[in-house]
Amino acid sequence: GGAAAGRGEVRVVSGQAAGLMRDAAAFLTACARRLSVGELLAPLCELLHDPSAARLACEAWVALFPQLWRTLTASEQLAHYKPLLSTLQRPAHNKTAGHSPNVVQAWLAALCACSPAPRLPAATLRSLAARHNAWHLAMPLLQQSLALAPTEPAWYDALASLHSALGDRDGHAAVWKQRALHAETRRALALEQYGAWQAAQDAYAECMSRWQAGEMTLVNTPQPELALWEEGIVRSAKALNQWELLSEYAKAWPGSQPALLMECAWKSADWERLRDLFRRCDMRSQAALKMLQTYAAIHDGKLAEAEGRCNEGIQIALAQWCSLPPVSLSSHTHLLQMFQQFQELQESAQMLLELNTAQRNNQVPDLNSILVTWRERLPNVWEELPAWNDLVSWRNHMFSHINNVLGRLAGSENPALATKGYRELLWTVVRFAHVARRQNLPQACVSIIAKVQTVTAGVAGEQLHDAFSKLREQARSCLQMPQYLKQGLQALLQADVQFMATPQRAELFATKGELLLALADASGGLSAGDEEAVSQAFATAVSLHAEMPRGWLLWALFYDRAYRTLLAGNGGSAMQVDAAAPPPTSGGAASPGGTAPAMAERALTCYLLSLQLSATKGANVMPRVLSLLDALPGETAARVLGEHADAVPLWQWLPWLPQLLRGLRKGYGAQAQHVLLRLARSYPQPLYYPLRAYSQSQLGTSAVGDASPPALWKPPAQERAEKEAEARADEQRAAAASASAPAAAEGGGA
């Protein structure tokens, strides 16, 4: 019954569907007989003219226009070219430039779908792309035109300009590698892509000097490629923080580089020249120009004018933001950095108001909240130096002004307040120098440190809490440049380290050992005196601060290097060297002279101590530890591993379980077994499969079938603790027995 009901229900539903289909067919037949095309399209027209259906209108136009264009003959298409071009260039389109989609985007999308697509002028496409957010539409049209006419420079210029405006360095380099006439240009572009700014600058400068000298291979270089060399030198100088060089270049050609001249003027605090350039140069209103005008207004104390200029610059930057692609990081990075600078300009104006009020009332201003915010709000470490330089340069102007005001308010009663601006300046500049060194720009780091030394020359070191950081960055940057090794060592030797903390002094001694070692290598090799000095520097570092993993690691690398040298000089076998030398003292504090096994033992000890204190280098250090364990004699390896194995974090051994299991058959097998037992208790699952594979591989060996397993090894500290516990238990039992003996005697007498 249920099945029949179900089938009947299906028949009813099917009948209803058939009726709906018949009604629809009748309606369409009637429409075809009585209605016109206009009546059918009227609802669609209403939808297309709805303000909220802009995307539907754009998609309908993109679908319809290519079909209409395909029906035209070649002469008709040519006749429609000029009207089409004038339509795209109408000023009325600027009103909808901030909308998406807009009229220009719809036109360019339709033209991209045409076959063949009309070839619009390169300058027109470049302008439309930047103004109407049509980057993704203009670039394919430019690429199609370039494929059809690869010798016309206008297409290359437009494509390179668009890639540069989007911050796409790789795309810009790809266009120029296809266009460049000389291999030297392509080499310089590749160096710039990889961030080798010094090498790129040298390559561009070499090309320019060879062209100026009239070398035959470069004498016919086209003008755009010469301009590329010049722009490459300027970009490299900005990335290397060479603003003195840029200032000289801009002054030599003031008419061709007004924007660069303005930028150099405010960074060198040449405000008179900057105001003169504002009067003489008629530049298009840009966010960067408004920012420079805001800098000058704040410096002159015109806070109302500065606020107006700042708001205008923010509005221009927001409009530029809306004209960029929605998904692109590199194109928005520059604007994000600019917004941060505008924010700090507003905070600078606020600080000036507070400083002026404090001077009138003879009170100390409260600037801590803004200064702490500035410390926390810094660019990322990987951002290029121009972004850091823009921020740090303005902050240094503000810190100098703050220090002048606080110096007058504090007097001689509060010297710490008088140097507050210097402390903030030093911290910010040292951070800037650290970023330069991390980006492998040591020359820029040294020049930044040299500038800050001229500012803080008259301030006592104990009043500048970041003097240690400045000295460390200076010494480490010298390590990256062989020609500056002596200067770095001299700076360490002349530094007053008495006011520094003990860990800071220890780090400076470790850096001194690195400099000595690098200096000896640069001069032709290590002598006995050099080895003694390097070892003494590392020994002083770890003696001052024993919990310094970097010091132990540097010392381990030094001993490991000595071991490899001795090993290479003795035929490649450590056993060929005298193994009867006295063992080193604990911690590897022996003198650098010794045999290869002694060097290996000290290196292994220092490696294990560095692993105990810091696990960040474990992936690099642990393979060398296992290698040294295999190279050392069994008794020595067992003793060193037994002394330090328990202090090494257990998880450091997990990637090296097969190697540790193979160590069970070697001289340090008992200590390896102890580590494996600890791993089995803490990490049983990672150990299971390596242990199973090792057990199966040992089934056919002579070790299987031994009468009794070996006795478990215990660390010396554990053995001492157990012996002490056993001795205390014996004493307690003896005391209890002596106390019970008189009681038993009294009971017998009774």
C-alpha positions in Angstrom: 0.0 0.0 0.0 2.8 2.3 0.9 4.7 1.6 -2.3 1.6 2.2 -4.3 1.0 5.4 -2.5 4.5 6.4 -3.2 4.2 5.6 -6.9 1.0 7.5 -7.1 2.6 10.5 -5.5 5.4 10.4 -8.1 2.8 10.3 -10.9 1.1 13.4 -9.5 4.4 15.3 -9.2 5.3 14.3 -12.8 2.0 15.5 -14.0 2.5 18.8 -12.4 5.9 19.2 -13.9 4.6 18.4 -17.4 1.9 21.0 -16.9 4.4 23.6 -16.0 6.5 22.8 -19.0 3.4 23.0 -21.3 2.5 26.4 -19.8 6.1 27.7 -20.3 6.2 26.5 -23.9 2.9 28.2 -24.6 4.1 31.4 -23.1 7.3 31.4 -25.2 5.3 30.6 -28.4 3.0 33.5 -27.7 5.9 35.8 -27.1 7.6 34.8 -30.3 4.4 35.6 -32.2 3.4 38.8 -30.6 6.4 40.5 -28.8 9.3 42.4 -30.4 13.0 42.2 -29.5 12.7 45.5 -27.7 10.0 44.2 -25.4 12.1 41.2 -24.6 15.2 43.4 -23.8 13.3 46.0 -21.8 13.6 44.1 -18.5 17.4 43.6 -19.2 17.7 47.3 -19.8 16.1 48.1 -16.5 18.6 45.8 -14.8 21.5 47.3 -16.6 20.6 50.9 -15.7 20.1 50.0 -12.0 22.9 51.8 -10.1 23.5 48.7 -8.0 24.0 46.5 -11.1 27.3 48.0 -12.4 29.0 44.6 -12.5 26.2 43.1 -14.5 26.4 45.9 -17.0 30.2 45.5 -17.3 29.9 41.8 -17.8 27.1 42.2 -20.4 29.2 44.8 -22.3 32.3 42.6 -22.2 30.3 39.7 -23.6 28.6 41.7 -26.3 31.2 44.1 -27.6 33.7 41.4 -28.9 30.9 39.8 -31.0 30.0 43.2 -32.5 33.6 44.0 -33.2 34.1 40.6 -34.9 31.3 41.4 -37.4 33.0 44.6 -38.6 35.4 44.6 -41.6 39.0 45.8 -41.3 38.1 49.1 -42.8 35.2 49.6 -40.4 37.3 48.7 -37.4 39.9 51.3 -38.6 37.2 53.9 -39.0 36.0 53.3 -35.4 39.6 53.6 -34.0 39.7 57.3 -33.5 36.2 57.6 -31.9 37.1 54.7 -29.6 40.3 56.5 -28.6 38.5 59.8 -27.9 35.9 57.9 -25.9 38.5 56.4 -23.6 40.2 59.7 -23.1 37.1 61.7 -22.0 37.7 63.7 -18.8 34.3 62.7 -17.6 35.6 59.2 -16.8 37.7 60.7 -14.0 34.5 61.1 -11.9 34.2 57.3 -11.7 37.9 56.5 -11.5 37.5 55.4 -7.9 34.7 53.0 -8.6 35.1 49.3 -9.5 34.1 48.4 -12.1 34.2 51.8 -13.9 33.7 52.8 -17.6 37.4 52.5 -18.5 37.7 49.1 -17.0 34.7 47.9 -18.9 36.1 49.2 -22.2 39.6 47.8 -21.7 38.2 44.4 -20.6 36.0 44.3 -23.8 39.0 45.3 -26.0 41.1 42.5 -24.4 38.5 40.0 -25.5 38.5 41.2 -29.1 40.3 39.4 -31.8 42.3 41.1 -33.1 42.5 43.7 -30.4 42.9 47.3 -31.5 46.4 48.7 -30.7 45.9 51.7 -28.4 48.9 54.1 -27.9 51.3 53.0 -25.1 51.1 56.3 -23.3 47.3 56.2 -23.3 47.3 52.6 -21.8 49.8 53.6 -19.2 47.8 56.6 -18.1 44.5 54.8 -18.0 45.9 51.9 -16.0 47.3 54.2 -13.3 44.3 56.5 -13.1 41.4 54.0 -13.3 42.9 50.9 -11.6 43.1 49.0 -14.8 46.6 47.6 -14.4 45.4 44.0 -15.0 43.8 45.1 -18.3 46.3 47.4 -19.7 49.3 45.1 -19.2 47.9 42.3 -21.5 47.2 44.9 -24.2 50.7 46.2 -24.0 52.2 42.7 -24.1 50.1 41.9 -27.2 51.3 45.0 -28.9 54.9 44.3 -27.9 54.7 40.8 -29.4 53.5 42.3 -32.7 56.1 45.1 -32.7 59.1 44.0 -30.5 61.3 46.8 -31.8 59.2 49.8 -30.8 60.5 51.3 -27.5 57.2 52.8 -26.4 55.7 49.5 -25.4 58.8 48.7 -23.3 58.7 52.1 -21.7 55.0 51.7 -20.8 55.4 48.2 -19.4 58.5 49.0 -17.3 56.7 52.1 -16.0 53.7 50.1 -14.9 55.8 47.4 -13.2 57.8 50.1 -11.4 54.7 51.9 -10.2 53.4 48.6 -8.8 56.7 47.9 -7.0 57.2 44.8 -9.1 61.0 44.8 -9.3 61.1 41.3 -10.9 58.6 42.4 -13.7 60.6 45.6 -14.3 63.8 43.6 -14.6 62.2 41.1 -16.9 61.1 43.8 -19.3 64.5 45.4 -19.3 66.3 42.1 -19.7 64.4 41.5 -22.9 65.1 45.1 -24.1 68.6 45.7 -22.9 71.3 45.9 -25.6 74.3 44.9 -23.4 74.9 41.9 -21.2 76.4 44.2 -18.5 73.0 45.8 -18.1 71.3 42.4 -17.6 74.0 41.5 -15.0 73.4 44.7 -13.0 69.6 44.1 -13.1 70.1 40.5 -11.8 72.3 41.8 -8.9 69.7 44.3 -8.0 67.0 41.7 -8.0 68.9 39.6 -5.5 69.5 42.6 -3.3 73.2 42.8 -3.8 73.1 46.6 -3.8 76.8 47.3 -3.6 77.6 45.0 -6.4 74.7 46.4 -8.5 75.9 49.9 -7.9 79.4 49.0 -9.0 78.1 47.3 -12.1 76.0 50.4 -13.1 78.9 52.7 -12.4 81.3 50.6 -14.4 78.9 50.7 -17.4 78.6 54.4 -17.1 82.3 55.0 -16.8 83.1 52.7 -19.8 80.5 54.6 -21.9 82.0 57.9 -20.9 85.4 56.7 -21.8 84.2 55.9 -25.3 84.5 52.1 -25.2 83.5 50.7 -28.6 81.2 48.0 -27.2 79.1 50.6 -25.2 79.4 53.7 -27.4 76.1 53.0 -29.2 74.1 52.5 -26.1 70.5 53.9 -26.6 69.4 56.8 -24.4 66.7 54.7 -22.4 69.4 52.3 -21.3 71.7 55.1 -20.2 68.8 56.5 -18.2 68.4 53.0 -16.7 72.0 53.0 -15.6 71.6 56.4 -14.0 68.4 55.4 -12.2 70.1 52.2 -11.0 72.9 54.1 -9.4 70.4 56.3 -7.6 68.3 53.3 -6.4 71.4 51.6 -5.2 72.7 54.7 -3.4 69.3 55.0 -1.6 69.4 51.3 -0.6 73.0 51.7 0.7 72.1 54.9 2.6 74.5 57.0 0.7 72.7 60.3 1.0 75.8 62.5 0.8 76.5 61.0 -2.6 72.9 61.6 -3.7 73.0 65.2 -2.4 76.1 65.9 -4.5 74.5 64.3 -7.6 71.3 66.2 -7.1 73.1 69.5 -6.7 75.1 68.9 -9.8 71.9 68.5 -11.8 69.3 70.6 -10.0 66.9 71.0 -12.9 66.6 67.3 -13.7 66.2 65.9 -10.2 64.1 68.4 -8.1 62.3 65.7 -6.1 65.6 64.0 -5.2 67.1 67.4 -4.2 64.2 68.1 -1.9 64.6 64.7 -0.2 68.3 65.2 0.3 67.7 68.8 1.6 65.3 67.7 4.4 67.4 64.7 5.4 70.5 67.0 5.8 68.4 69.6 7.7 68.9 72.2 5.0 65.6 73.8 5.5 66.4 77.0 3.7 67.2 75.1 0.5 64.0 73.1 0.9 61.9 76.3 1.1 63.7 77.7 -1.9 62.9 74.6 -3.9 59.2 74.8 -2.9 59.1 78.3 -4.4 61.1 77.6 -7.6 59.9 74.1 -8.6 56.4 73.7 -10.0 55.7 70.0 -9.1 52.5 68.1 -9.4 50.7 67.7 -6.1 51.8 64.4 -4.7 51.6 62.8 -1.2 55.5 62.9 -1.0 55.5 66.6 -1.7 52.8 67.3 0.9 54.9 65.3 3.4 58.0 67.4 2.7 55.9 70.6 3.1 54.7 69.2 6.5 58.2 68.6 7.6 59.2 72.2 6.8 56.0 73.6 8.5 56.7 71.6 11.7 60.3 72.6 11.8 59.2 76.3 11.5 56.6 75.8 14.3 53.6 76.4 12.0 51.5 73.7 13.4 48.2 74.8 11.8 49.8 74.8 8.4 51.4 71.5 9.1 48.1 69.9 10.0 46.5 71.1 6.7 49.4 69.9 4.6 49.3 66.5 6.4 45.6 66.1 5.8 46.0 66.9 2.1 48.8 64.4 1.8 46.7 61.7 3.5 43.8 62.3 1.1 46.1 62.1 -1.9 47.6 58.9 -0.6 44.1 57.4 0.0 43.2 58.2 -3.6 46.3 56.6 -4.8 45.5 53.5 -2.6 42.1 53.2 -4.3 43.8 53.2 -7.8 45.9 50.2 -6.9 45.1 46.5 -7.4 43.1 45.0 -4.5 45.5 42.0 -4.1 49.2 43.1 -4.2 51.6 43.5 -1.4 54.5 45.2 -3.0 52.4 47.9 -4.6 50.8 48.9 -1.3 54.0 48.8 0.8 55.2 52.3 -0.1 51.8 53.8 0.8 51.7 51.9 4.1 55.1 53.3 5.0 53.8 56.8 4.0 50.8 56.5 6.2 53.0 55.6 9.2 55.1 58.8 8.5 52.0 60.9 8.3 50.9 59.4 11.7 54.2 60.3 13.2 54.0 63.8 11.8 50.8 64.3 13.7 52.3 62.9 16.9 55.3 65.2 16.3 53.0 68.2 16.2 51.4 67.0 19.5 54.8 66.7 21.1 55.7 70.2 20.0 52.5 71.5 21.6 53.4 69.7 24.9 57.0 71.0 24.8 55.8 74.6 24.2 53.4 74.3 27.1 56.1 72.9 29.3 58.5 75.7 28.5 55.9 78.3 29.3 55.0 76.7 32.7 58.5 75.6 33.4 57.4 72.0 33.8 58.7 68.6 32.6 56.5 67.4 29.6 55.1 63.9 29.6 56.3 62.4 26.3 56.7 58.8 27.5 53.6 57.4 25.8 54.6 58.7 22.3 58.2 57.7 22.7 57.3 54.2 23.8 54.9 54.0 20.8 57.7 55.0 18.5 60.0 52.3 19.9 57.3 49.7 19.3 56.2 50.9 15.9 59.2 50.3 13.6 59.4 48.9 10.1 60.0 45.2 9.6 63.5 43.9 9.7 63.3 42.8 6.1 62.1 46.2 4.7 64.7 48.0 2.7 66.8 50.8 4.2 65.1 53.8 2.5 61.9 53.0 4.5 63.9 52.9 7.7 65.9 56.0 6.8 62.8 58.1 6.2 61.5 57.3 9.6 64.7 57.5 11.5 65.8 60.8 9.9 62.6 62.6 11.0 62.8 61.0 14.5 66.3 62.2 14.9 65.2 65.8 14.1 62.5 65.4 16.8 64.9 63.8 19.3 67.4 66.7 18.9 64.7 69.2 19.5 63.4 67.3 22.6 66.9 67.1 24.0 67.4 70.9 23.6 64.2 71.7 25.4 64.7 69.1 28.2 68.3 70.3 28.6 67.1 73.8 29.4 64.3 72.5 31.7 66.4 69.9 33.6 69.5 72.0 34.3 72.2 70.3 36.4 69.8 68.8 38.9 68.5 66.0 36.6 71.2 64.9 34.1 69.2 61.8 33.1 66.3 64.0 31.9 68.8 66.2 29.9 70.0 63.2 27.9 66.6 61.6 27.3 66.6 62.7 23.7 70.1 61.3 23.1 69.1 58.0 24.6 66.1 57.7 22.3 68.2 58.8 19.3 70.9 56.3 20.1 68.4 53.4 20.5 66.7 54.2 17.2 69.9 54.6 15.2 71.4 51.4 16.7 68.3 49.6 15.7 68.7 51.0 12.2 72.3 49.9 12.1 71.3 46.4 13.2 68.9 46.1 10.4 71.5 47.3 7.9 73.9 44.6 9.2 71.2 41.9 9.1 70.5 42.8 5.4 74.2 42.2 4.6 75.0 45.9 4.2 78.0 46.4 6.6 79.2 49.5 5.0 75.9 51.2 5.6 76.0 50.0 9.2 79.4 51.5 9.8 78.4 54.8 8.3 75.3 55.0 10.4 77.3 54.3 13.6 79.8 56.9 12.6 77.1 59.5 12.3 75.6 58.8 15.7 79.1 59.0 17.3 79.4 62.6 16.3 76.0 63.4 17.9 76.7 61.7 21.2 80.4 62.6 21.5 80.0 64.8 24.5 77.7 62.5 26.5 79.1 60.1 29.1 78.9 56.4 28.3 77.1 55.5 31.5 74.3 57.9 30.6 73.7 56.1 27.3 72.2 52.7 28.0 72.6 51.6 24.3 76.3 52.3 24.1 77.0 48.5 24.2 74.6 47.8 21.3 76.3 50.5 19.3 79.7 49.0 19.9 78.5 45.5 19.2 76.9 46.5 15.8 80.1 48.4 14.9 82.3 45.4 15.6 80.1 42.8 14.0 79.7 44.9 10.8 83.5 45.1 10.7 83.6 41.3 10.7 81.8 41.3 7.4 84.4 43.6 5.8 88.0 42.4 5.8 89.4 45.9 5.3 87.7 47.1 8.5 88.8 44.4 10.8 91.5 46.5 12.5 89.1 49.4 13.0 86.6 47.1 14.7 89.3 45.6 17.0 90.6 49.1 17.8 87.1 50.2 18.7 86.7 47.3 21.1 90.1 47.9 22.7 89.4 51.6 23.2 85.9 51.1 24.6 85.2 51.9 28.2 83.5 48.7 29.4 83.5 49.4 33.1 79.8 50.7 33.2 78.6 47.7 31.1 76.9 44.6 32.6 78.9 41.4 32.9 77.0 39.6 30.1 77.7 42.5 27.8 81.4 42.5 28.5 81.4 38.8 27.9 79.8 39.3 24.5 82.4 41.9 23.6 85.2 39.6 24.5 83.6 36.9 22.3 83.4 39.4 19.4 87.0 40.3 20.1 88.0 36.7 19.6 86.1 36.6 16.3 87.9 39.7 15.1 91.3 38.4 16.1 90.6 35.1 14.3 89.4 36.9 11.2 92.4 39.3 11.3 94.8 36.4 11.5 93.2 34.6 8.6 93.3 37.8 6.5 97.1 38.2 7.3 98.0 34.7 6.1 97.2 32.2 8.9 97.2 31.6 12.6 100.4 31.8 14.5 101.0 30.5 18.0 100.5 33.9 19.4 97.3 34.4 17.5 95.9 31.1 18.8 96.8 32.1 22.3 95.1 35.5 22.0 91.9 34.0 20.4 91.7 31.3 23.0 92.2 33.7 25.8 89.5 36.0 24.5 87.0 33.2 24.3 88.1 31.9 27.7 87.5 35.4 29.2 84.1 35.6 27.7 82.8 32.3 29.1 84.5 32.9 32.5 82.7 36.3 32.8 79.4 34.8 31.8 79.3 31.0 31.8 75.7 30.9 30.6 76.6 32.4 27.2 75.8 29.9 24.4 77.3 32.0 21.7 80.7 32.1 23.5 80.8 28.3 24.0 79.8 27.8 20.3 82.5 30.2 19.1 85.1 28.4 21.2 83.9 25.0 20.0 84.3 26.2 16.4 87.8 27.4 17.2 88.9 24.1 18.7 87.1 22.2 15.9 89.1 24.2 13.4 92.3 23.4 15.2 91.4 19.7 15.2 90.7 19.7 11.5 94.0 21.4 10.8 95.9 18.9 12.9 94.1 16.0 11.3 94.9 17.2 7.8 98.5 17.6 8.8 98.8 14.0 10.1 97.5 12.0 7.2 93.8 12.3 8.1 93.7 10.0 11.1 93.4 11.3 14.6 95.0 8.1 16.0 98.3 8.9 14.2 98.8 11.8 16.6 100.0 11.3 20.1 96.9 10.3 22.1 98.7 10.2 25.4 98.5 14.0 25.9 97.1 15.1 29.2 93.3 15.7 29.1 92.0 19.2 29.0 90.5 20.9 32.0 86.7 20.9 32.5 85.0 23.2 30.0 87.7 23.0 27.5 89.8 25.7 29.2 93.1 24.3 28.1 95.6 26.2 26.1 95.2 26.1 22.3 98.3 23.9 21.8 97.7 20.2 21.9 97.1 17.0 19.9 94.2 16.3 17.6 92.3 14.2 20.1 92.7 16.9 22.7 91.3 19.5 20.3 88.4 17.2 19.4 87.6 16.6 23.1 87.6 20.4 23.8 85.5 21.0 20.8 83.0 18.3 21.8 82.8 19.7 25.4 82.1 23.2 24.1 79.5 22.0 21.6 77.6 20.2 24.3 77.8 23.2 26.6 76.3 25.4 23.9 73.5 22.9 23.3 72.7 22.9 27.0 72.3 26.7 27.1 70.6 27.3 23.7 68.7 24.9 21.5 68.4 27.2 18.5 71.6 25.9 17.0 70.9 22.2 17.7 70.1 21.3 14.1 73.6 22.5 13.0 75.6 21.4 16.1 74.3 17.9 16.8 75.7 16.3 13.6 79.1 17.6 14.5 78.7 16.3 18.0 78.0 12.8 16.8 80.9 12.9 14.3 83.3 13.9 17.1 82.0 11.1 19.3 82.9 8.6 16.6 86.3 10.2 16.0 87.4 10.3 19.6 88.8 7.3 21.5 86.1 5.3 23.2 87.1 6.1 26.8 87.4 9.9 26.1 84.1 10.0 24.2 82.4 8.1 27.0 83.7 10.5 29.7 82.7 13.7 27.8 79.3 12.4 26.9 78.7 11.1 30.4 79.5 14.5 31.9 77.2 16.5 29.7 74.5 14.2 28.3 71.9 14.7 31.0 72.0 18.5 30.5 71.3 18.4 26.8 67.5 18.7 26.1 66.2 15.3 25.2 64.3 16.5 22.1 67.6 17.5 20.5 68.4 13.8 20.1 65.2 12.9 18.4 66.3 13.5 14.7 69.5 11.5 15.3 68.1 8.3 16.9 69.6 5.9 14.2 73.0 7.4 14.8 72.6 7.2 18.6 71.5 3.5 18.3 74.6 2.7 16.3 76.6 4.2 19.1 75.6 1.3 21.3 78.3 -0.8 19.7 81.0 1.8 20.3 83.1 3.0 23.2 80.4 5.3 24.5 77.7 2.7 24.2 76.8 2.7 27.9 76.3 6.5 27.8 74.3 6.2 24.6 72.2 3.5 26.3 71.5 5.9 29.2 70.3 8.6 26.8 68.1 6.1 24.9 66.5 4.9 28.2 65.6 8.5 29.0 64.2 9.0 25.5 62.1 5.8 25.9 60.5 7.2 29.1 59.8 10.6 27.6 59.3 10.0 23.8 58.4 6.3 23.3 56.7 6.7 20.0 59.5 8.4 18.1 61.9 5.8 19.4 59.9 2.7 18.5 60.5 2.4 14.7 64.3 3.3 14.8 64.8 0.8 17.7 62.8 -1.9 15.8 64.9 -1.4 12.6 68.1 -1.4 14.6 67.1 -4.6 16.5 66.3 -6.4 13.2 69.6 -5.3 11.7 71.5 -6.8 14.7 69.8 -10.3 14.6 72.7 -11.9 12.7 75.5 -10.4 14.8 77.5 -12.0 17.5 76.0 -9.7 20.1 72.8 -11.7 20.0 72.7 -14.5 22.4 75.0 -13.0 25.1 74.5 -14.6 28.5 73.6 -11.4 30.3 73.0 -7.8 29.4 75.6 -5.2 30.3 75.2 -3.3 33.5 73.4 0.0 33.2 75.6 3.1 33.3 74.7 5.9 35.6 75.9 9.5 35.5 78.6 10.4 38.0 76.2 12.8 39.8 73.6 10.1 40.1 76.1 7.6 41.4 77.4 10.1 44.0 73.8 10.9 45.1 73.0 7.2 45.4 76.2 6.5 47.4 75.4 9.4 49.7 71.9 8.2 50.2 73.1 4.7 50.9 75.7 6.1 53.4 73.0 8.1 55.2 70.8 5.0 55.3 73.7 3.0 56.8 74.2 5.7 59.4 70.6 5.7 60.3 70.5 1.9 60.7 73.7 2.0 62.8 72.2 4.7 65.0 69.0 2.7 65.4 71.0 -0.4 66.3 73.1 1.4 68.9 70.0 2.9 70.4 68.2 -0.4 70.7 71.3 -2.2 72.3 71.0 -0.6 75.8 67.3 -1.2 75.9 67.8 -4.9 75.2 70.5 -5.1 77.9 68.2 -3.5 80.5 65.4 -5.9 79.6 67.8 -8.9 80.1 69.0 -7.6 83.6 65.4 -7.3 84.7 
